[in-house]
Amino acid sequence: MTTMKRSTATPKGFDWAGIIWLFVFFWYFSGITQLLIQLTGITGFAGFRQAFVISGIWLAPMLMFPQKTRVMAAVIGVVLWACSMASLGYFFIYQQEFSQSVIFIMFESNISEAGEYMTQYFAWWIVLAFIAHTAFAIFLWTRLRPVYMPRPRAYAVAAALLIGIIGYPLAKQFARHDDTASALEAFESRIEPAVPWQMIVAYHRYTQQLDGMQDMLTSSSNIAPLKNLKDQQANLPTTLVLVIGESTNRGRMHLYGYPRQTTPNLDAMKDQLQVFNNVITPRPYTIEALQQVLTFADEENPDLYLKTPSIVSVMKQAGYKTFWITNQQTMTKRNTMLTTFSEQADEQVYLNNNRNQNARQYDGDVLAPFAKALTDAAPRKLIVVHLLGTHMAYQYRFPEEFAKFSGREGVPADIDDSKLEFYNSYDNAVLYNDFVVSSLIKEYGKADPNGFLLYLSDHGEDVYDSPGRNTLGRNENKPTIPMYTVPFIAYASPKWKQTHDWNFESIHDRPYTSSNLIHTWAQLAGLSFDELDTTKSLVSLDFKARPRLIGDPYAPKGLSDFAHMEKAASQPGAMPQVVNK
């Protein structure tokens, strides 16, 4: 009787079907979530493409050790499956992509909070989806088989895969960046959409940003309190609200004279609002602007945000319970400063845990936690609401029912067709922003508080508004008026008006920079302290007009007076722009 031995000879034809089954198996764990993200239009194609490419690295060990294909695939598959269950479950619940922000939320939540989330979001269909996801993964595993080729060729192909997918992109990032940290960060962004790197990169960035945030929090905790703080509202129930918008140029708001009806709700309540027409931001970027807007820093003293209290700290010193509700990304390198500001508050609500800022995320999500904060038992409250506003990509900032503007009606004639979609999407985003801001004001009014609500945007946005119609977004090195002109709107409750002078119509046109907001805020709130400069308060009788500086304060000759741009825009032959009113 002859014993038959299994042949390991290489077949004449390459087993393309076998290699495809292997690739599909490994890609599946990343691809299913990325495919759902694509089908629901949450973000762009980059994540799907990157996950597709990165999944190919698992073919290398399969080709080098074909006799262990099913065992290795099972071990690797279990790890990928576990990671995919987390990202898929997160997508089912939040319709967002898993990121380092989610890791931040996970580690900042306690067991009780986790239990509440499970109870709130549990649904049987999710269990069934998980079972189906697992069953299909097992089915794919049963289709796997060894793919044989001559050993030298197998090692060469495996090396080519690793070099092409890992080595070359990593080397390219090192060539593009001056330091190792930046190169590695860029490479991490490339591999992040695929599991298990999604978890690994998220956790690594979480620890990095947590260290940076803790350093900032430690520094801020050592900042001396304000001297001789006095509060006219001391011991009186008071609820104050600061709403920070994002990327909203007031020149595209009908409330400020834009011909398209982009602010129907704010228009309807205009008689209840104090609308200031001549406020600019010092810088066209969120972090850099808010470092000045929320602290005593300004263009001439930009580092004061590290040495002086923020608005949140000031209000806590005055005895207010503080809340921070944000629809901005929670935990990214750029947003560490924002998270530091938020962590100074007593309570935080983080709503946006997308990996990319350019993902579908609606500001209507802030309304429920805002209503909850209003009902908090604390008699004295400060609630900060930070919106995503009209941030690029504009098409992700409004739900379908707010897609009002699509044609050329109301569009300047020199906006060509290639720019029309951007132009209309921005107006739709402004329209939805009007709904959100007006809803916050209405919700605040319903609570019958004693206090006021102040809304302003961190900076503006140029969406083909400036001369030439070629500028999209913001660029401090090539400044234009729309990058700096921001809405500045205040609403006071009836109770507040009974005891405070709230008639500011005569000063609506005062030239003002939001870098001095803390002085205006303090005076509106009835606070006084040694550091208060009433000449920098928009609503003060002592107000002193001064140059409104813009630009990078750290660059040589980086500052200029905004009035210079206004003057240039008013010259004969210049393209009309909404500047003040």
Secondary structure as UniProt FT lines:
FT   HELIX           16..40
FT   HELIX           46..54
FT   HELIX           55..58
FT   HELIX           59..64
FT   HELIX           66..68
FT   HELIX           69..94
FT   HELIX           100..108
FT   HELIX           111..121
FT   HELIX           124..142
FT   HELIX           151..162
FT   HELIX           163..167
FT   HELIX           168..176
FT   HELIX           180..191
FT   TURN            192..193
FT   TURN            195..196
FT   HELIX           197..221
FT   TURN            227..228
FT   STRAND          230..231
FT   TURN            232..235
FT   STRAND          238..245
FT   HELIX           250..252
FT   HELIX           254..256
FT   HELIX           264..268
FT   HELIX           270..272
FT   STRAND          273..276
FT   STRAND          279..280
FT   HELIX           286..293
FT   TURN            299..300
FT   HELIX           302..306
FT   HELIX           311..317
FT   TURN            318..319
FT   STRAND          321..329
FT   TURN            333..335
FT   HELIX           336..343
FT   STRAND          347..352
FT   HELIX           363..366
FT   HELIX           367..374
FT   STRAND          380..386
FT   TURN            389..390
FT   HELIX           394..396
FT   HELIX           400..402
FT   TURN            409..410
FT   TURN            413..414
FT   HELIX           417..446
FT   STRAND          452..457
FT   STRAND          462..463
FT   TURN            467..468
FT   STRAND          472..473
FT   TURN            476..477
FT   HELIX           481..483
FT   STRAND          488..492
FT   HELIX           494..499
FT   HELIX           505..507
FT   TURN            508..509
FT   STRAND          512..513
FT   HELIX           514..516
FT   HELIX           517..525
FT   STRAND          527..528
FT   TURN            530..531
FT   HELIX           534..536
FT   TURN            538..539
FT   TURN            541..542
FT   STRAND          549..551
FT   TURN            553..554
FT   TURN            556..557
FT   STRAND          559..561
FT   HELIX           562..569
FT   TURN            572..573
//
